[in-house]
Structure formats: C-alpha cells, structure tokens
Amino acid sequence: MSTHVLDAALGRPAAGVAVVLEHPDGERTTGVTDDDGRVAALAPGALPGGVYRVRFDTGAYFAATGQQGFYPEVVVAVTIDADRAHTHVPLLLSPFAYSTYRGS
C-alpha cells in the first residue's frame, strides 16, 4: 500500500505527514510522507483482504505549516481485495476539507 498527500490550499505536496496503517488483525505499520508527499511502501507487497484504516496526522502537519486546521486527523477506511496486487490511497487536503479516492 502507498499513499500521496497533496495540500490543496498551499498547492504543493504535504511533506512530513505521519501515517499509520491499521490492519484488520490489529497490526500497525507507520510512515511519514517524503518531500513529494508520498509514502511509497506503507505496506510492501499485496495485503490480505479485509478492512484497513489509513490514519493521517493532519493536526501536526497543519501546525508545522502555520495553518489552522479543522481536522486533527483524517481516517480513511478501505476494503482491500486480496486479489489486488497494490493499493494506493491519495489524500487531497486543505484546512477545512479533504477528499480521497482509490488511486492507481
């Protein structure tokens, strides 16, 4: 699994966002977005099927960039199909809104 966070308000990648992937069995893997706003391998390889949660620490990111945000965190629950080789979860972020979609 990978992710990409874009700061729509500032018009640039959101670097330094802490990300936690919560697995169905309770395991957690973590990462931090790079200068391009990406975590390339939050979970390397194919994941077993199930419902996963991707938790983004947006509060710390907004504080670090001098923005007053409404969402201290964004949690995206996704259903992973065991037959899917890779899952990409992008997040488009601004202080008062966010959106996400299944990426490629």
C-alpha positions as CSV (number, residue, x, y, z in Angstrom):
1,M,0.0,0.0,0.0
2,S,1.1,3.5,-0.8
3,T,-0.3,7.0,-0.2
4,H,0.2,10.5,-1.6
5,V,-0.9,13.6,0.3
6,L,-1.4,16.9,-1.5
7,D,-2.0,20.2,0.3
8,A,-4.7,21.8,-1.9
9,A,-4.7,25.0,0.0
10,L,-0.9,25.6,-0.5
11,G,-0.8,23.9,-3.9
12,R,2.1,21.6,-3.0
13,P,2.8,18.1,-1.7
14,A,2.2,17.7,2.0
15,A,5.7,16.6,3.4
16,G,6.1,15.3,6.9
17,V,2.6,13.9,7.5
18,A,2.7,10.9,9.8
19,V,0.7,8.0,8.5
20,V,-0.5,4.8,10.3
21,L,-1.9,1.8,8.5
22,E,-4.1,-0.2,10.9
23,H,-4.5,-3.8,9.7
24,P,-7.6,-5.9,10.4
25,D,-5.7,-8.1,12.9
26,G,-4.6,-5.0,14.9
27,E,-1.1,-4.8,13.5
28,R,0.1,-1.3,12.7
29,T,2.6,0.0,10.2
30,T,3.8,3.6,10.0
31,G,5.4,6.0,7.7
32,V,6.0,9.7,7.1
33,T,5.4,11.5,3.8
34,D,8.5,12.5,1.9
35,D,9.2,15.8,0.2
36,D,6.9,14.8,-2.6
37,G,4.1,14.0,-0.1
38,R,4.4,10.2,-0.6
39,V,4.8,7.1,1.4
40,A,5.8,4.6,-1.3
41,A,5.6,1.4,0.9
42,L,3.3,1.8,3.9
43,A,2.9,-1.9,3.5
44,P,5.1,-3.6,0.9
45,G,3.5,-6.1,-1.4
46,A,0.0,-7.4,-1.6
47,L,-2.1,-7.3,1.6
48,P,-4.5,-9.9,2.8
49,G,-8.1,-9.0,2.1
50,G,-10.0,-7.0,4.7
51,V,-10.9,-3.6,6.0
52,Y,-7.9,-1.4,6.7
53,R,-7.7,2.1,8.2
54,V,-5.2,4.7,7.0
55,R,-4.8,7.4,9.7
56,F,-3.2,10.7,8.7
57,D,-1.9,13.1,11.5
58,T,-3.2,16.3,9.8
59,G,-3.2,18.3,13.1
60,A,0.6,18.1,13.4
61,Y,1.0,18.9,9.7
62,F,-1.2,22.0,9.9
63,A,0.6,23.2,13.0
64,A,4.0,22.7,11.3
65,T,2.9,24.7,8.2
66,G,1.3,27.5,10.2
67,Q,-2.3,26.6,9.2
68,Q,-5.3,26.5,11.4
69,G,-7.0,23.2,10.6
70,F,-10.4,21.8,11.4
71,Y,-9.5,18.1,11.2
72,P,-6.8,17.0,13.7
73,E,-6.7,13.7,11.9
74,V,-8.2,12.0,8.8
75,V,-9.0,8.3,8.9
76,V,-9.8,6.6,5.7
77,A,-11.3,3.1,5.9
78,V,-10.7,1.0,2.8
79,T,-11.6,-2.5,1.8
80,I,-8.7,-4.4,0.3
81,D,-9.4,-7.1,-2.2
82,A,-6.9,-10.0,-1.7
83,D,-6.6,-10.3,-5.5
84,R,-5.3,-6.7,-5.9
85,A,-1.5,-6.5,-6.1
86,H,-1.2,-2.9,-5.0
87,T,-3.5,-0.3,-3.3
88,H,-2.8,3.4,-3.5
89,V,-4.8,5.8,-1.2
90,P,-4.3,9.5,-2.2
91,L,-5.5,12.3,0.1
92,L,-6.2,15.9,-1.1
93,L,-6.1,18.1,2.0
94,S,-7.0,21.6,3.0
95,P,-7.6,23.1,6.4
96,F,-11.4,22.8,6.1
97,A,-11.9,19.9,3.7
98,Y,-10.4,16.7,2.3
99,S,-11.1,14.1,-0.3
100,T,-9.7,10.8,-1.2
101,Y,-10.1,8.1,-3.9
102,R,-8.8,4.8,-5.0
103,G,-5.6,5.6,-6.8
104,S,-3.6,3.5,-9.2
